[in-house]
Amino acid sequence: MYEDKITGTQFPEAAGILWKLESLPSKGLSRQFKIISSYFWFGKLADVEQFEGSSHADQSDENE
């Protein structure tokens, strides 16, 4: 549904996906977050204890 935005550089709808984001204490290069969101977005992760992923900061479009 949002594959092009997830793999792209901008995802303005992301603000509506995470309702609450809390950063937990970091350990080395690892980062942990507690999130509250919709089952629609994260239901498949209900039984997942941990996973790895990568992220990048949004890049602003100078033409906007």
mmCIF file of the N, C-alpha and C atoms, coordinates in Angstrom:
data_MODEL
# 
_entry.id   MODEL 
# 
loop_
_atom_site.group_PDB 
_atom_site.id 
_atom_site.type_symbol 
_atom_site.label_atom_id 
_atom_site.label_alt_id 
_atom_site.label_comp_id 
_atom_site.label_asym_id 
_atom_site.label_entity_id 
_atom_site.label_seq_id 
_atom_site.pdbx_PDB_ins_code 
_atom_site.Cartn_x 
_atom_site.Cartn_y 
_atom_site.Cartn_z 
_atom_site.occupancy 
_atom_site.B_iso_or_equiv 
_atom_site.pdbx_formal_charge 
_atom_site.auth_seq_id 
_atom_site.auth_comp_id 
_atom_site.auth_asym_id 
_atom_site.auth_atom_id 
_atom_site.pdbx_PDB_model_num 
ATOM 1   N N  . MET A 1 1  ? 0.817  -1.180  0.000  1.00 0.00 ? 1  MET A N  1 
ATOM 2   C CA . MET A 1 1  ? 0.000  0.000   0.000  1.00 0.00 ? 1  MET A CA 1 
ATOM 3   C C  . MET A 1 1  ? 0.873  1.261   0.000  1.00 0.00 ? 1  MET A C  1 
ATOM 4   N N  . TYR A 1 2  ? 1.872  1.314   0.861  1.00 0.00 ? 2  TYR A N  1 
ATOM 5   C CA . TYR A 1 2  ? 2.768  2.470   0.920  1.00 0.00 ? 2  TYR A CA 1 
ATOM 6   C C  . TYR A 1 2  ? 4.195  2.084   0.543  1.00 0.00 ? 2  TYR A C  1 
ATOM 7   N N  . GLU A 1 3  ? 4.352  0.995   -0.186 1.00 0.00 ? 3  GLU A N  1 
ATOM 8   C CA . GLU A 1 3  ? 5.697  0.493   -0.486 1.00 0.00 ? 3  GLU A CA 1 
ATOM 9   C C  . GLU A 1 3  ? 6.597  1.550   -1.115 1.00 0.00 ? 3  GLU A C  1 
ATOM 10  N N  . ASP A 1 4  ? 6.081  2.330   -2.061 1.00 0.00 ? 4  ASP A N  1 
ATOM 11  C CA . ASP A 1 4  ? 6.907  3.347   -2.707 1.00 0.00 ? 4  ASP A CA 1 
ATOM 12  C C  . ASP A 1 4  ? 7.366  4.415   -1.717 1.00 0.00 ? 4  ASP A C  1 
ATOM 13  N N  . LYS A 1 5  ? 6.538  4.739   -0.752 1.00 0.00 ? 5  LYS A N  1 
ATOM 14  C CA . LYS A 1 5  ? 6.913  5.756   0.242  1.00 0.00 ? 5  LYS A CA 1 
ATOM 15  C C  . LYS A 1 5  ? 7.848  5.183   1.302  1.00 0.00 ? 5  LYS A C  1 
ATOM 16  N N  . ILE A 1 6  ? 7.645  3.925   1.675  1.00 0.00 ? 6  ILE A N  1 
ATOM 17  C CA . ILE A 1 6  ? 8.512  3.292   2.660  1.00 0.00 ? 6  ILE A CA 1 
ATOM 18  C C  . ILE A 1 6  ? 9.927  3.175   2.110  1.00 0.00 ? 6  ILE A C  1 
ATOM 19  N N  . THR A 1 7  ? 10.065 2.853   0.853  1.00 0.00 ? 7  THR A N  1 
ATOM 20  C CA . THR A 1 7  ? 11.390 2.713   0.257  1.00 0.00 ? 7  THR A CA 1 
ATOM 21  C C  . THR A 1 7  ? 11.932 4.027   -0.281 1.00 0.00 ? 7  THR A C  1 
ATOM 22  N N  . GLY A 1 8  ? 11.132 5.075   -0.303 1.00 0.00 ? 8  GLY A N  1 
ATOM 23  C CA . GLY A 1 8  ? 11.556 6.375   -0.816 1.00 0.00 ? 8  GLY A CA 1 
ATOM 24  C C  . GLY A 1 8  ? 12.179 7.251   0.248  1.00 0.00 ? 8  GLY A C  1 
ATOM 25  N N  . THR A 1 9  ? 12.222 8.533   -0.019 1.00 0.00 ? 9  THR A N  1 
ATOM 26  C CA . THR A 1 9  ? 12.857 9.478   0.907  1.00 0.00 ? 9  THR A CA 1 
ATOM 27  C C  . THR A 1 9  ? 11.863 10.302  1.699  1.00 0.00 ? 9  THR A C  1 
ATOM 28  N N  . GLN A 1 10 ? 10.577 10.250  1.350  1.00 0.00 ? 10 GLN A N  1 
ATOM 29  C CA . GLN A 1 10 ? 9.558  11.007  2.078  1.00 0.00 ? 10 GLN A CA 1 
ATOM 30  C C  . GLN A 1 10 ? 8.342  10.131  2.331  1.00 0.00 ? 10 GLN A C  1 
ATOM 31  N N  . PHE A 1 11 ? 7.758  10.285  3.498  1.00 0.00 ? 11 PHE A N  1 
ATOM 32  C CA . PHE A 1 11 ? 6.592  9.485   3.883  1.00 0.00 ? 11 PHE A CA 1 
ATOM 33  C C  . PHE A 1 11 ? 5.737  10.323  4.828  1.00 0.00 ? 11 PHE A C  1 
ATOM 34  N N  . PRO A 1 12 ? 5.053  11.353  4.309  1.00 0.00 ? 12 PRO A N  1 
ATOM 35  C CA . PRO A 1 12 ? 4.293  12.255  5.176  1.00 0.00 ? 12 PRO A CA 1 
ATOM 36  C C  . PRO A 1 12 ? 3.168  11.567  5.946  1.00 0.00 ? 12 PRO A C  1 
ATOM 37  N N  . GLU A 1 13 ? 2.651  10.453  5.467  1.00 0.00 ? 13 GLU A N  1 
ATOM 38  C CA . GLU A 1 13 ? 1.578  9.735   6.170  1.00 0.00 ? 13 GLU A CA 1 
ATOM 39  C C  . GLU A 1 13 ? 2.081  9.012   7.414  1.00 0.00 ? 13 GLU A C  1 
ATOM 40  N N  . ALA A 1 14 ? 3.392  8.890   7.577  1.00 0.00 ? 14 ALA A N  1 
ATOM 41  C CA . ALA A 1 14 ? 3.963  8.139   8.699  1.00 0.00 ? 14 ALA A CA 1 
ATOM 42  C C  . ALA A 1 14 ? 3.519  8.692   10.048 1.00 0.00 ? 14 ALA A C  1 
ATOM 43  N N  . ALA A 1 15 ? 3.281  9.977   10.133 1.00 0.00 ? 15 ALA A N  1 
ATOM 44  C CA . ALA A 1 15 ? 2.862  10.569  11.413 1.00 0.00 ? 15 ALA A CA 1 
ATOM 45  C C  . ALA A 1 15 ? 1.563  9.955   11.916 1.00 0.00 ? 15 ALA A C  1 
ATOM 46  N N  . GLY A 1 16 ? 0.704  9.474   11.038 1.00 0.00 ? 16 GLY A N  1 
ATOM 47  C CA . GLY A 1 16 ? -0.555 8.871   11.435 1.00 0.00 ? 16 GLY A CA 1 
ATOM 48  C C  . GLY A 1 16 ? -0.467 7.386   11.725 1.00 0.00 ? 16 GLY A C  1 
ATOM 49  N N  . ILE A 1 17 ? 0.701  6.779   11.496 1.00 0.00 ? 17 ILE A N  1 
ATOM 50  C CA . ILE A 1 17 ? 0.865  5.343   11.717 1.00 0.00 ? 17 ILE A CA 1 
ATOM 51  C C  . ILE A 1 17 ? 1.284  5.066   13.150 1.00 0.00 ? 17 ILE A C  1 
ATOM 52  N N  . LEU A 1 18 ? 2.241  5.825   13.669 1.00 0.00 ? 18 LEU A N  1 
ATOM 53  C CA . LEU A 1 18 ? 2.660  5.679   15.060 1.00 0.00 ? 18 LEU A CA 1 
ATOM 54  C C  . LEU A 1 18 ? 1.892  6.673   15.906 1.00 0.00 ? 18 LEU A C  1 
ATOM 55  N N  . TRP A 1 19 ? 1.143  6.173   16.878 1.00 0.00 ? 19 TRP A N  1 
ATOM 56  C CA . TRP A 1 19 ? 0.369  7.060   17.732 1.00 0.00 ? 19 TRP A CA 1 
ATOM 57  C C  . TRP A 1 19 ? 1.197  7.546   18.912 1.00 0.00 ? 19 TRP A C  1 
ATOM 58  N N  . LYS A 1 20 ? 2.089  6.671   19.385 1.00 0.00 ? 20 LYS A N  1 
ATOM 59  C CA . LYS A 1 20 ? 2.975  7.046   20.486 1.00 0.00 ? 20 LYS A CA 1 
ATOM 60  C C  . LYS A 1 20 ? 4.299  6.324   20.274 1.00 0.00 ? 20 LYS A C  1 
ATOM 61  N N  . LEU A 1 21 ? 5.398  7.055   20.395 1.00 0.00 ? 21 LEU A N  1 
ATOM 62  C CA . LEU A 1 21 ? 6.740  6.493   20.226 1.00 0.00 ? 21 LEU A CA 1 
ATOM 63  C C  . LEU A 1 21 ? 7.583  6.903   21.424 1.00 0.00 ? 21 LEU A C  1 
ATOM 64  N N  . GLU A 1 22 ? 8.110  5.908   22.125 1.00 0.00 ? 22 GLU A N  1 
ATOM 65  C CA . GLU A 1 22 ? 8.933  6.167   23.307 1.00 0.00 ? 22 GLU A CA 1 
ATOM 66  C C  . GLU A 1 22 ? 10.294 5.510   23.108 1.00 0.00 ? 22 GLU A C  1 
ATOM 67  N N  . SER A 1 23 ? 11.357 6.282   23.212 1.00 0.00 ? 23 SER A N  1 
ATOM 68  C CA . SER A 1 23 ? 12.712 5.759   23.104 1.00 0.00 ? 23 SER A CA 1 
ATOM 69  C C  . SER A 1 23 ? 13.112 5.151   24.442 1.00 0.00 ? 23 SER A C  1 
ATOM 70  N N  . LEU A 1 24 ? 13.574 3.909   24.423 1.00 0.00 ? 24 LEU A N  1 
ATOM 71  C CA . LEU A 1 24 ? 14.023 3.227   25.636 1.00 0.00 ? 24 LEU A CA 1 
ATOM 72  C C  . LEU A 1 24 ? 15.541 3.366   25.739 1.00 0.00 ? 24 LEU A C  1 
ATOM 73  N N  . PRO A 1 25 ? 16.128 3.090   26.908 1.00 0.00 ? 25 PRO A N  1 
ATOM 74  C CA . PRO A 1 25 ? 17.582 3.215   27.055 1.00 0.00 ? 25 PRO A CA 1 
ATOM 75  C C  . PRO A 1 25 ? 18.333 2.426   25.985 1.00 0.00 ? 25 PRO A C  1 
ATOM 76  N N  . SER A 1 26 ? 19.356 3.042   25.403 1.00 0.00 ? 26 SER A N  1 
ATOM 77  C CA . SER A 1 26 ? 20.143 2.434   24.324 1.00 0.00 ? 26 SER A CA 1 
ATOM 78  C C  . SER A 1 26 ? 21.260 1.568   24.882 1.00 0.00 ? 26 SER A C  1 
ATOM 79  N N  . LYS A 1 27 ? 21.638 0.564   24.094 1.00 0.00 ? 27 LYS A N  1 
ATOM 80  C CA . LYS A 1 27 ? 22.752 -0.319  24.447 1.00 0.00 ? 27 LYS A CA 1 
ATOM 81  C C  . LYS A 1 27 ? 23.679 -0.383  23.236 1.00 0.00 ? 27 LYS A C  1 
ATOM 82  N N  . GLY A 1 28 ? 24.818 0.293   23.309 1.00 0.00 ? 28 GLY A N  1 
ATOM 83  C CA . GLY A 1 28 ? 25.753 0.295   22.187 1.00 0.00 ? 28 GLY A CA 1 
ATOM 84  C C  . GLY A 1 28 ? 25.118 0.930   20.966 1.00 0.00 ? 28 GLY A C  1 
ATOM 85  N N  . LEU A 1 29 ? 25.180 0.216   19.842 1.00 0.00 ? 29 LEU A N  1 
ATOM 86  C CA . LEU A 1 29 ? 24.593 0.726   18.600 1.00 0.00 ? 29 LEU A CA 1 
ATOM 87  C C  . LEU A 1 29 ? 23.126 0.344   18.445 1.00 0.00 ? 29 LEU A C  1 
ATOM 88  N N  . SER A 1 30 ? 22.592 -0.433  19.378 1.00 0.00 ? 30 SER A N  1 
ATOM 89  C CA . SER A 1 30 ? 21.191 -0.847  19.309 1.00 0.00 ? 30 SER A CA 1 
ATOM 90  C C  . SER A 1 30 ? 20.289 0.250   19.845 1.00 0.00 ? 30 SER A C  1 
ATOM 91  N N  . ARG A 1 31 ? 19.107 0.343   19.296 1.00 0.00 ? 31 ARG A N  1 
ATOM 92  C CA . ARG A 1 31 ? 18.094 1.282   19.772 1.00 0.00 ? 31 ARG A CA 1 
ATOM 93  C C  . ARG A 1 31 ? 16.809 0.507   19.993 1.00 0.00 ? 31 ARG A C  1 
ATOM 94  N N  . GLN A 1 32 ? 16.133 0.821   21.086 1.00 0.00 ? 32 GLN A N  1 
ATOM 95  C CA . GLN A 1 32 ? 14.862 0.177   21.392 1.00 0.00 ? 32 GLN A CA 1 
ATOM 96  C C  . GLN A 1 32 ? 13.793 1.243   21.519 1.00 0.00 ? 32 GLN A C  1 
ATOM 97  N N  . PHE A 1 33 ? 12.607 0.905   21.016 1.00 0.00 ? 33 PHE A N  1 
ATOM 98  C CA . PHE A 1 33 ? 11.486 1.827   21.062 1.00 0.00 ? 33 PHE A CA 1 
ATOM 99  C C  . PHE A 1 33 ? 10.246 1.080   21.513 1.00 0.00 ? 33 PHE A C  1 
ATOM 100 N N  . LYS A 1 34 ? 9.415  1.755   22.252 1.00 0.00 ? 34 LYS A N  1 
ATOM 101 C CA . LYS A 1 34 ? 8.085  1.257   22.607 1.00 0.00 ? 34 LYS A CA 1 
ATOM 102 C C  . LYS A 1 34 ? 7.112  2.052   21.750 1.00 0.00 ? 34 LYS A C  1 
ATOM 103 N N  . ILE A 1 35 ? 6.273  1.348   20.998 1.00 0.00 ? 35 ILE A N  1 
ATOM 104 C CA . ILE A 1 35 ? 5.345  2.043   20.108 1.00 0.00 ? 35 ILE A CA 1 
ATOM 105 C C  . ILE A 1 35 ? 3.907  1.628   20.400 1.00 0.00 ? 35 ILE A C  1 
ATOM 106 N N  . ILE A 1 36 ? 3.021  2.559   20.169 1.00 0.00 ? 36 ILE A N  1 
ATOM 107 C CA . ILE A 1 36 ? 1.587  2.285   20.213 1.00 0.00 ? 36 ILE A CA 1 
ATOM 108 C C  . ILE A 1 36 ? 1.039  2.689   18.854 1.00 0.00 ? 36 ILE A C  1 
ATOM 109 N N  . SER A 1 37 ? 0.340  1.750   18.233 1.00 0.00 ? 37 SER A N  1 
ATOM 110 C CA . SER A 1 37 ? -0.188 1.986   16.893 1.00 0.00 ? 37 SER A CA 1 
ATOM 111 C C  . SER A 1 37 ? -1.383 1.069   16.650 1.00 0.00 ? 37 SER A C  1 
ATOM 112 N N  . SER A 1 38 ? -1.756 0.973   15.421 1.00 0.00 ? 38 SER A N  1 
ATOM 113 C CA . SER A 1 38 ? -2.892 0.167   15.005 1.00 0.00 ? 38 SER A CA 1 
ATOM 114 C C  . SER A 1 38 ? -2.486 -1.286  14.745 1.00 0.00 ? 38 SER A C  1 
ATOM 115 N N  . TYR A 1 39 ? -3.384 -2.203  15.050 1.00 0.00 ? 39 TYR A N  1 
ATOM 116 C CA . TYR A 1 39 ? -3.165 -3.611  14.718 1.00 0.00 ? 39 TYR A CA 1 
ATOM 117 C C  . TYR A 1 39 ? -2.966 -3.768  13.216 1.00 0.00 ? 39 TYR A C  1 
ATOM 118 N N  . PHE A 1 40 ? -3.605 -2.925  12.436 1.00 0.00 ? 40 PHE A N  1 
ATOM 119 C CA . PHE A 1 40 ? -3.472 -2.963  10.976 1.00 0.00 ? 40 PHE A CA 1 
ATOM 120 C C  . PHE A 1 40 ? -2.008 -2.908  10.564 1.00 0.00 ? 40 PHE A C  1 
ATOM 121 N N  . TRP A 1 41 ? -1.229 -2.020  11.206 1.00 0.00 ? 41 TRP A N  1 
ATOM 122 C CA . TRP A 1 41 ? 0.173  -1.824  10.824 1.00 0.00 ? 41 TRP A CA 1 
ATOM 123 C C  . TRP A 1 41 ? 1.123  -2.806  11.489 1.00 0.00 ? 41 TRP A C  1 
ATOM 124 N N  . PHE A 1 42 ? 0.858  -3.189  12.732 1.00 0.00 ? 42 PHE A N  1 
ATOM 125 C CA . PHE A 1 42 ? 1.833  -3.963  13.491 1.00 0.00 ? 42 PHE A CA 1 
ATOM 126 C C  . PHE A 1 42 ? 1.305  -5.283  14.034 1.00 0.00 ? 42 PHE A C  1 
ATOM 127 N N  . GLY A 1 43 ? 0.114  -5.681  13.666 1.00 0.00 ? 43 GLY A N  1 
ATOM 128 C CA . GLY A 1 43 ? -0.476 -6.915  14.168 1.00 0.00 ? 43 GLY A CA 1 
ATOM 129 C C  . GLY A 1 43 ? 0.367  -8.147  13.905 1.00 0.00 ? 43 GLY A C  1 
ATOM 130 N N  . LYS A 1 44 ? 1.005  -8.219  12.761 1.00 0.00 ? 44 LYS A N  1 
ATOM 131 C CA . LYS A 1 44 ? 1.834  -9.383  12.423 1.00 0.00 ? 44 LYS A CA 1 
ATOM 132 C C  . LYS A 1 44 ? 3.082  -9.462  13.292 1.00 0.00 ? 44 LYS A C  1 
ATOM 133 N N  . LEU A 1 45 ? 3.429  -8.384  13.990 1.00 0.00 ? 45 LEU A N  1 
ATOM 134 C CA . LEU A 1 45 ? 4.603  -8.380  14.861 1.00 0.00 ? 45 LEU A CA 1 
ATOM 135 C C  . LEU A 1 45 ? 4.251  -8.695  16.317 1.00 0.00 ? 45 LEU A C  1 
ATOM 136 N N  . ALA A 1 46 ? 3.007  -9.032  16.599 1.00 0.00 ? 46 ALA A N  1 
ATOM 137 C CA . ALA A 1 46 ? 2.548  -9.234  17.979 1.00 0.00 ? 46 ALA A CA 1 
ATOM 138 C C  . ALA A 1 46 ? 3.386  -10.267 18.730 1.00 0.00 ? 46 ALA A C  1 
ATOM 139 N N  . ASP A 1 47 ? 3.792  -11.329 18.078 1.00 0.00 ? 47 ASP A N  1 
ATOM 140 C CA . ASP A 1 47 ? 4.556  -12.386 18.741 1.00 0.00 ? 47 ASP A CA 1 
ATOM 141 C C  . ASP A 1 47 ? 6.057  -12.293 18.464 1.00 0.00 ? 47 ASP A C  1 
ATOM 142 N N  . VAL A 1 48 ? 6.497  -11.224 17.827 1.00 0.00 ? 48 VAL A N  1 
ATOM 143 C CA . VAL A 1 48 ? 7.917  -11.041 17.520 1.00 0.00 ? 48 VAL A CA 1 
ATOM 144 C C  . VAL A 1 48 ? 8.578  -10.319 18.681 1.00 0.00 ? 48 VAL A C  1 
ATOM 145 N N  . GLU A 1 49 ? 9.619  -10.933 19.239 1.00 0.00 ? 49 GLU A N  1 
ATOM 146 C CA . GLU A 1 49 ? 10.292 -10.318 20.380 1.00 0.00 ? 49 GLU A CA 1 
ATOM 147 C C  . GLU A 1 49 ? 11.241 -9.206  19.944 1.00 0.00 ? 49 GLU A C  1 
ATOM 148 N N  . GLN A 1 50 ? 11.949 -9.410  18.828 1.00 0.00 ? 50 GLN A N  1 
ATOM 149 C CA . GLN A 1 50 ? 12.831 -8.373  18.308 1.00 0.00 ? 50 GLN A CA 1 
ATOM 150 C C  . GLN A 1 50 ? 13.043 -8.587  16.825 1.00 0.00 ? 50 GLN A C  1 
ATOM 151 N N  . PHE A 1 51 ? 13.457 -7.545  16.144 1.00 0.00 ? 51 PHE A N  1 
ATOM 152 C CA . PHE A 1 51 ? 13.800 -7.638  14.735 1.00 0.00 ? 51 PHE A CA 1 
ATOM 153 C C  . PHE A 1 51 ? 14.771 -6.517  14.409 1.00 0.00 ? 51 PHE A C  1 
ATOM 154 N N  . GLU A 1 52 ? 15.460 -6.639  13.291 1.00 0.00 ? 52 GLU A N  1 
ATOM 155 C CA . GLU A 1 52 ? 16.407 -5.616  12.869 1.00 0.00 ? 52 GLU A CA 1 
ATOM 156 C C  . GLU A 1 52 ? 15.839 -4.891  11.657 1.00 0.00 ? 52 GLU A C  1 
ATOM 157 N N  . GLY A 1 53 ? 16.138 -3.637  11.576 1.00 0.00 ? 53 GLY A N  1 
ATOM 158 C CA . GLY A 1 53 ? 15.706 -2.834  10.444 1.00 0.00 ? 53 GLY A CA 1 
ATOM 159 C C  . GLY A 1 53 ? 16.623 -1.638  10.296 1.00 0.00 ? 53 GLY A C  1 
ATOM 160 N N  . SER A 1 54 ? 16.467 -0.945  9.211  1.00 0.00 ? 54 SER A N  1 
ATOM 161 C CA . SER A 1 54 ? 17.251 0.267   9.013  1.00 0.00 ? 54 SER A CA 1 
ATOM 162 C C  . SER A 1 54 ? 16.307 1.407   8.700  1.00 0.00 ? 54 SER A C  1 
ATOM 163 N N  . SER A 1 55 ? 16.775 2.595   8.930  1.00 0.00 ? 55 SER A N  1 
ATOM 164 C CA . SER A 1 55 ? 15.949 3.768   8.740  1.00 0.00 ? 55 SER A CA 1 
ATOM 165 C C  . SER A 1 55 ? 16.799 4.907   8.219  1.00 0.00 ? 55 SER A C  1 
ATOM 166 N N  . HIS A 1 56 ? 16.142 5.926   7.762  1.00 0.00 ? 56 HIS A N  1 
ATOM 167 C CA . HIS A 1 56 ? 16.832 7.140   7.328  1.00 0.00 ? 56 HIS A CA 1 
ATOM 168 C C  . HIS A 1 56 ? 15.953 8.326   7.649  1.00 0.00 ? 56 HIS A C  1 
ATOM 169 N N  . ALA A 1 57 ? 16.563 9.448   7.805  1.00 0.00 ? 57 ALA A N  1 
ATOM 170 C CA . ALA A 1 57 ? 15.800 10.673  8.068  1.00 0.00 ? 57 ALA A CA 1 
ATOM 171 C C  . ALA A 1 57 ? 15.069 11.097  6.803  1.00 0.00 ? 57 ALA A C  1 
ATOM 172 N N  . ASP A 1 58 ? 13.906 11.720  6.971  1.00 0.00 ? 58 ASP A N  1 
ATOM 173 C CA . ASP A 1 58 ? 13.205 12.289  5.818  1.00 0.00 ? 58 ASP A CA 1 
ATOM 174 C C  . ASP A 1 58 ? 14.067 13.370  5.200  1.00 0.00 ? 58 ASP A C  1 
ATOM 175 N N  . GLN A 1 59 ? 14.019 13.449  3.896  1.00 0.00 ? 59 GLN A N  1 
ATOM 176 C CA . GLN A 1 59 ? 14.735 14.514  3.190  1.00 0.00 ? 59 GLN A CA 1 
ATOM 177 C C  . GLN A 1 59 ? 13.702 15.457  2.650  1.00 0.00 ? 59 GLN A C  1 
ATOM 178 N N  . SER A 1 60 ? 13.881 16.742  2.879  1.00 0.00 ? 60 SER A N  1 
ATOM 179 C CA . SER A 1 60 ? 12.915 17.706  2.381  1.00 0.00 ? 60 SER A CA 1 
ATOM 180 C C  . SER A 1 60 ? 13.117 17.923  0.889  1.00 0.00 ? 60 SER A C  1 
ATOM 181 N N  . ASP A 1 61 ? 12.039 18.154  0.218  1.00 0.00 ? 61 ASP A N  1 
ATOM 182 C CA . ASP A 1 61 ? 12.073 18.419  -1.222 1.00 0.00 ? 61 ASP A CA 1 
ATOM 183 C C  . ASP A 1 61 ? 12.137 19.928  -1.412 1.00 0.00 ? 61 ASP A C  1 
ATOM 184 N N  . GLU A 1 62 ? 13.213 20.408  -1.992 1.00 0.00 ? 62 GLU A N  1 
ATOM 185 C CA . GLU A 1 62 ? 13.399 21.860  -2.156 1.00 0.00 ? 62 GLU A CA 1 
ATOM 186 C C  . GLU A 1 62 ? 12.377 22.485  -3.091 1.00 0.00 ? 62 GLU A C  1 
ATOM 187 N N  . ASN A 1 63 ? 11.676 21.686  -3.881 1.00 0.00 ? 63 ASN A N  1 
ATOM 188 C CA . ASN A 1 63 ? 10.696 22.220  -4.838 1.00 0.00 ? 63 ASN A CA 1 
ATOM 189 C C  . ASN A 1 63 ? 9.323  22.412  -4.222 1.00 0.00 ? 63 ASN A C  1 
ATOM 190 N N  . GLU A 1 64 ? 9.123  21.954  -2.984 1.00 0.00 ? 64 GLU A N  1 
ATOM 191 C CA . GLU A 1 64 ? 7.802  22.089  -2.360 1.00 0.00 ? 64 GLU A CA 1 
ATOM 192 C C  . GLU A 1 64 ? 7.592  23.476  -1.827 1.00 0.00 ? 64 GLU A C  1 
# 
